[in-house]
Amino acid sequence: IDAHIGGVNDIAFSHPNKSLSIITCGDDKLIKVWDAQSGQKQYTFEGHEASVYSVCPHYKENIQFIFSTAIDGKIKAWLYDCLGSRVDYDAPGHWCTTMSYSADGTRLFSCGTSKDGDSHLVEWNETEGAIKRTYNGFRKRSLGVVQFDTTRNHFLAAGDEFVVKFWDMDNTNILTTTDCEGGLPASPRLRFNREGSLLAVTANDNGIKILANTDGQRLLRMLESRAFEGSRGPPQQINTKPPLLTNLGSASNVSSPIAVNSERPDRMLPAVSMSGLASMDVSRTPDVKPRITDESEKLKTWKLADIVDSGHLRARRCPDTAASPTKVVRLLYTNSGVALLSLGSNAVHKLWKWQRSDRNPNGKSTASISPHLWQPANGILMTNDTSDGNPEEATACIALSKNDSYVMSASGGKVSLFNMMTFKVMTTFMAPPPAATFLAFHPQDNNIIAIGMEDSTIQIYNVRVDEVKSKLKGHQKKITGLAFSQSMNVLVSSGADAQLCVWSIDGWEKKKSKYIQPPANRSGALVGDTRVQFHNDQTHLLVVHESQLAIYDGNLECSRSWYPRDALPAPVSSAIYSCDGLLVYAGFCDGAIGVFEAESLRLRCRIALSAYVPPSISRYAAQCHCLFLFSYVVAFCLLFPLFVNPTAGQVCTPWL
């Protein structure tokens, strides 16, 4: 007898009335409970109007019940009395959704994806049948239905965008991600073991990868030791740096013994010890009871991670064929995330691209794989006009169109517009003086460009008709930052006068202006380069000055600020949001890098110059702006642990 007409969509174990039972759901819109010994059907629940996608059995205070979700987004709850559904909720996204409790059974979560590809991970308030918390970190248009799991009554994991993403249950912002060294499908399935020491993740070509924390690696070593028991020779030496990922290959190999491979150095990464994420250590607490922490333990959990040597991060030197490399003065990722573009002090651009491979199937930028220096077949270089004859002293600026087809750039001379496919100059305009000091494409029309000038004005230039449409005046010193917000329909400018101005895109009139405030220990008005960048939400504005990092809203009201001190005492040299908008990367004039939470500006990690710059050149690098340091480009990914060292994942690193 078929369990369901049309197929079974989900299956789970349950123990109603102390008898072992199996719960199934399917395309026939039914939930069925089966006796696991006899195979006889015990209960049938009906009431969904669409195929049932998942089931989640649970019990509280000796009351057994089942949550079920259908592909129309309806969530229902059933008791074992066949009297119909007790609740009727709507899942976010109104499509395929799965539900799961924390290990102690006190917290309920769901994760799903809409037909349009919008994914939602939420925590529920069961008493009110309402969403209690929504977790951030998903991009639009997921390529599949996102799957998730919980562990340790503390963490959530979901497979999305060819990576595994992690959250602390009590924090809506993403904690960290890992690409598992590549080879994952768009929406990998994943499951923790009971202890939370291993995480199985589906991979391409019917493969499975296992991520292990300290306890998990101990288990792998134990299994390997057992595999050698009975052998006549001495056991194989186990590498002191075990692999973070054990690739089981095809699904047919899953049942075979898991051994730590000490002969594959390419699969091994250095151990990482970061007390900043020590809460992910599972070596002492069983996964059966809720974890109760006091305030002192919470403070220890968020102790600052201090990275001082190269063993705690991955660094990649981008290859360069130039006989005499020059200083990199501007550096940015393409919007697609597959290439890195630099502008040197000699006014020459260089482009590095990551190729698709088994280890990097989506071709995204990563420090695990070296990119290649790309040039078109015609062999020409993208070189800016340098009519002043001294590009080394000029203010350099660069911007990419939204589709990565064009780059606009200047090095003290005319502004040049290049074709990114051919490197050919499309046009040049705005001959100095004054020279261009900052560039930004209009968010809706690549033919309209905002050009900040050395004389403190902003020119709104239309490339198609070769004409300045508006000239904006309001600053007293050169323009050092421009940022568009399409949702707010404004342009925000910043200058070396430490002033912020908001301009309406419709008509270009000035709506508001404000000078940024100096720290309490600093008297007098601030001056100096000020940069601005809108968050992904298009409403929060990151403001960067040597004296501070600050978050402003659309009305130029400051909601958060951070000033150099303690572990990071040097002046700020540059800062930028991570691509997912969850972190802020800041560079400092002594070469240090700080990683901050974007919402609170709480410092999570400090990276010393010694961690990513060879000692032989560090004394030169520290003299330059930290996030475009020296004559070659270093792209890096922080090794934040998944659960605890040394298992590690990547943090987004679009630093400028």
Number of C-alpha atoms within 10 A of each C-alpha: 4 7 16 17 12 12 13 20 15 17 17 14 17 22 15 18 11 7 11 13 21 21 24 22 28 24 18 18 20 22 29 18 24 20 17 15 10 8 11 11 15 13 14 15 21 16 11 21 13 17 22 29 25 24 28 20 21 18 14 9 5 9 11 16 19 19 20 25 30 28 22 20 22 22 24 20 19 20 16 17 9 11 10 14 18 11 12 13 14 17 27 22 19 18 23 26 31 27 25 20 20 22 19 14 15 12 15 18 24 22 24 25 26 23 15 12 18 19 28 21 26 21 22 18 14 13 6 8 12 13 18 13 16 16 19 19 21 18 13 10 14 20 17 20 24 28 25 27 23 25 25 25 21 17 21 22 26 25 27 27 21 22 23 26 24 24 22 19 23 11 13 17 21 23 24 23 25 22 21 24 19 20 22 29 22 21 22 24 21 21 19 21 13 15 17 24 24 22 22 20 23 23 25 17 12 12 18 24 24 21 22 29 26 21 19 22 23 14 17 20 18 14 15 19 15 13 14 13 11 9 8 7 8 9 14 11 8 15 15 9 14 25 25 27 23 22 20 22 16 15 13 11 13 14 8 8 13 19 18 21 17 16 10 10 12 7 15 17 20 20 20 18 20 20 19 20 22 18 17 22 20 20 14 7 12 13 19 14 14 16 12 6 8 7 8 8 12 11 11 14 15 17 17 18 19 18 24 16 14 17 16 24 22 20 22 17 13 19 14 15 7 7 6 7 14 17 19 24 24 20 23 19 22 22 15 12 18 18 23 22 19 23 26 23 22 20 25 16 20 18 21 22 22 21 18 12 12 12 16 20 16 20 20 17 27 25 20 17 18 18 24 15 16 13 18 12 9 9 10 11 15 24 21 26 20 18 13 15 11 14 20 17 12 20 18 24 23 23 20 23 20 17 10 17 14 19 22 24 30 29 32 29 28 23 26 22 24 22 16 19 12 16 21 17 18 12 14 19 14 20 14 15 13 17 24 32 27 27 27 24 23 21 17 9 11 18 14 20 22 24 25 29 23 22 17 23 21 26 21 21 22 17 16 9 10 13 14 15 12 15 14 16 14 16 21 14 20 24 29 26 24 25 24 24 22 14 10 12 13 21 22 25 27 31 31 22 21 26 23 24 21 23 19 16 17 8 8 16 14 17 13 14 18 14 16 23 17 17 15 7 5 10 9 8 11 20 18 16 21 27 26 25 22 23 20 15 10 17 16 21 25 24 24 26 24 22 21 19 22 22 24 18 15 17 13 19 12 17 13 16 17 16 19 16 9 7 14 20 13 18 17 26 25 24 27 25 26 21 18 18 20 22 26 24 24 23 27 24 22 21 26 27 24 20 22 22 20 23 15 14 17 17 21 17 23 20 23 20 23 15 18 24 21 12 12 8 10 16 14 14 22 18 13 19 21 23 27 23 24 23 17 16 22 18 21 22 20 21 27 27 27 28 28 25 23 25 27 29 24 26 23 22 22 23 21 20
